[in-house]
């Protein structure tokens, strides 16, 4: 038995369900409000940690954007912890960063502590010293060199192509002299 909308609302009103259908209840904004309504909160995933002032602090975000997450996603810590909610590494790295900042360390000191603990792979970009300069300069140099070679080849081909068509006569095509003369006369007649 299919009910249309009016019949459904009539029956809902008779059963006392109309307030539940149409009314919006104010949302509880406490931390565990969504988990408290679940039958088995453990099935909903890992529990959320408490939100602190450091979650959206620009200083913390700036430091996290310079450090790579160690889960293998190749994202910075901030992007990983705010987009990949299954990652357990980035929240732990975030807590480490917050602890170091609470100890009064500057951004460079926090990054130096991460490099000391995880190595240079913890950095989003290699430091600009020594052989690492090759990573910064080599791609630009190679792109420029390939562009120059490509431009040179294209200019030479266009010049050779224009010169070859102007200099090439019917004789170069392997035609007999009488056929070449007849072809030349026909071409001259078509051009005029």
C-alpha positions as CSV (number, residue, x, y, z in Angstrom):
1,X,0.0,0.0,0.0
2,X,1.5,3.3,-1.1
3,X,0.8,6.4,0.8
4,X,0.9,9.9,-0.7
5,X,2.4,12.7,1.3
6,X,-0.9,14.0,2.7
7,X,-1.9,10.6,3.9
8,X,1.5,10.0,5.5
9,X,1.4,13.4,7.3
10,X,-2.2,12.7,8.5
11,X,-1.2,9.4,10.0
12,X,1.9,10.8,11.5
13,X,-0.1,13.6,13.2
14,X,-2.6,11.0,14.5
15,X,0.2,9.0,16.0
16,X,1.9,12.0,17.5
17,X,4.9,11.9,15.2
18,X,4.4,15.3,13.6
19,X,6.7,17.2,15.9
20,X,9.5,14.6,15.2
21,X,9.0,14.9,11.4
22,X,8.8,18.7,11.0
23,X,10.5,20.2,14.0
24,X,14.2,20.7,14.2
25,X,15.8,20.1,17.6
26,X,18.6,22.3,18.7
27,X,21.9,20.5,18.3
28,X,24.0,19.7,21.3
29,X,27.5,21.1,20.7
30,X,29.4,19.2,23.3
31,X,32.3,17.0,22.2
32,X,30.7,13.6,22.5
33,X,27.1,14.5,21.6
34,X,27.2,12.4,18.4
35,X,28.8,9.4,20.1
36,X,26.3,9.5,22.9
37,X,23.4,8.8,20.5
38,X,25.1,5.8,19.0
39,X,24.1,2.3,20.1
40,X,27.8,1.1,19.9
41,X,30.1,4.1,19.7
42,X,33.1,1.9,19.3
43,X,31.9,0.9,15.8
44,X,32.0,4.6,14.7
45,X,35.7,4.7,14.3
46,X,38.5,6.0,16.5
47,X,37.5,8.5,19.1
48,X,38.0,12.2,18.5
49,X,40.6,14.0,20.6
50,X,39.6,17.2,22.3
51,X,39.7,20.3,20.1
52,X,42.3,22.8,21.4
53,X,43.2,26.3,20.4
54,X,46.2,24.9,18.6
55,X,44.1,23.1,16.0
56,X,43.7,26.2,13.9
57,X,46.6,28.3,15.2
58,X,48.3,30.0,12.2
59,X,51.8,29.4,13.7
60,X,51.2,25.7,14.2
61,X,49.7,25.4,10.7
62,X,52.7,27.1,9.2
63,X,55.1,24.7,10.9
64,X,53.0,21.7,9.9
65,X,53.0,22.8,6.3
66,X,56.8,22.6,6.3
67,X,56.8,19.0,7.7
68,X,55.9,15.8,5.8
69,X,53.6,13.2,7.4
70,X,55.4,9.9,8.0
71,X,52.5,7.7,7.0
72,X,53.7,7.6,3.4
73,X,51.0,9.9,1.9
74,X,53.6,12.6,0.9
75,X,51.3,15.3,2.3
76,X,52.3,17.8,4.8
77,X,51.2,17.2,8.4
78,X,48.4,19.8,8.3
79,X,46.9,18.6,5.1
80,X,47.1,14.9,6.1
81,X,45.5,15.5,9.5
82,X,42.7,17.6,8.1
83,X,41.8,15.5,5.1
84,X,42.8,11.9,5.9
85,X,40.8,11.0,9.0
86,X,42.1,7.4,8.9
87,X,45.7,8.5,9.4
88,X,47.0,7.9,12.9
89,X,50.4,9.4,12.2
90,X,49.5,13.0,11.5
91,X,47.5,13.6,14.8
92,X,50.5,12.2,16.7
93,X,52.9,14.5,14.8
94,X,50.5,17.4,15.5
95,X,50.6,16.6,19.2
96,X,54.5,16.5,19.0
97,X,54.5,19.9,17.3
98,X,52.1,21.4,19.9
99,X,54.3,20.0,22.8
100,X,57.4,21.6,21.3
101,X,55.6,25.0,20.8
102,X,54.3,24.8,24.4
103,X,57.9,24.4,25.5
104,X,58.6,27.8,23.9
105,X,60.4,26.6,20.7
106,X,60.4,28.7,17.5
107,X,59.4,27.3,14.2
108,X,63.0,26.6,13.1
109,X,63.7,24.9,16.4
110,X,60.6,22.7,16.0
111,X,61.7,21.8,12.4
112,X,65.2,21.1,13.6
113,X,63.8,18.7,16.3
114,X,61.9,16.9,13.7
115,X,64.9,16.6,11.4
116,X,66.9,15.3,14.3
117,X,64.3,12.7,15.1
118,X,63.1,11.6,11.6
119,X,65.9,12.8,9.3
120,X,65.6,15.1,6.3
121,X,62.7,13.1,4.9
122,X,60.5,14.9,7.5
123,X,60.9,18.1,5.4
124,X,58.6,19.0,2.6
125,X,61.4,20.5,0.6
126,X,65.2,19.7,0.9
127,X,67.3,22.4,2.6
128,X,69.0,24.8,0.2
129,X,72.6,23.8,0.8
130,X,75.2,21.5,-0.7
131,X,74.1,19.0,-3.4
132,X,70.4,19.9,-2.7
133,X,70.8,23.0,-4.9
134,X,70.7,20.6,-7.8
135,X,67.1,19.8,-6.9
136,X,66.2,23.4,-7.1
137,X,68.3,24.5,-10.2
138,X,68.5,21.4,-12.4
139,X,64.8,21.3,-13.5
140,X,64.8,24.9,-14.6
141,X,68.1,24.6,-16.4
142,X,67.0,21.4,-18.2
143,X,63.6,22.9,-19.2
144,X,65.4,26.0,-20.6
145,X,68.0,23.9,-22.5
146,X,65.3,21.7,-24.0
147,X,63.4,24.8,-25.0
148,X,66.4,26.4,-26.7
149,X,67.3,23.2,-28.6
150,X,63.6,22.7,-29.7
151,X,63.4,26.4,-30.8
152,X,66.7,26.0,-32.7
153,X,65.6,22.9,-34.5
154,X,62.2,24.4,-35.4
155,X,63.8,27.6,-36.8
156,X,66.3,25.6,-38.8
157,X,63.6,23.3,-40.2
158,X,61.4,26.2,-41.2
159,X,64.4,28.0,-42.9
160,X,65.5,24.8,-44.7
161,X,62.0,24.0,-45.7
162,X,61.4,27.5,-47.2
163,X,64.8,27.4,-48.9
164,X,64.4,23.9,-50.3
165,X,61.0,24.7,-51.8
166,X,62.4,27.8,-53.5
167,X,65.5,26.2,-54.8
168,X,64.0,22.9,-55.7
169,X,63.1,22.6,-59.2
170,X,61.5,19.8,-61.2
171,X,65.0,18.5,-61.9
172,X,65.5,17.5,-58.3
173,X,62.4,15.3,-58.5
174,X,64.1,13.0,-61.0
175,X,62.0,14.1,-64.0
176,X,63.3,14.0,-67.5
177,X,64.1,17.5,-69.0
178,X,61.1,17.5,-71.3
179,X,58.8,16.5,-68.5
180,X,60.3,19.1,-66.3
181,X,59.8,21.8,-68.9
182,X,56.2,20.8,-69.4
183,X,55.6,20.8,-65.6
184,X,57.2,24.2,-65.2
185,X,55.1,25.6,-68.1
186,X,52.0,24.2,-66.5
187,X,52.9,25.6,-63.1
188,X,53.6,29.1,-64.6
189,X,50.2,29.0,-66.4
190,X,48.4,28.2,-63.1
191,X,50.2,30.9,-61.2
192,X,49.2,33.6,-63.7
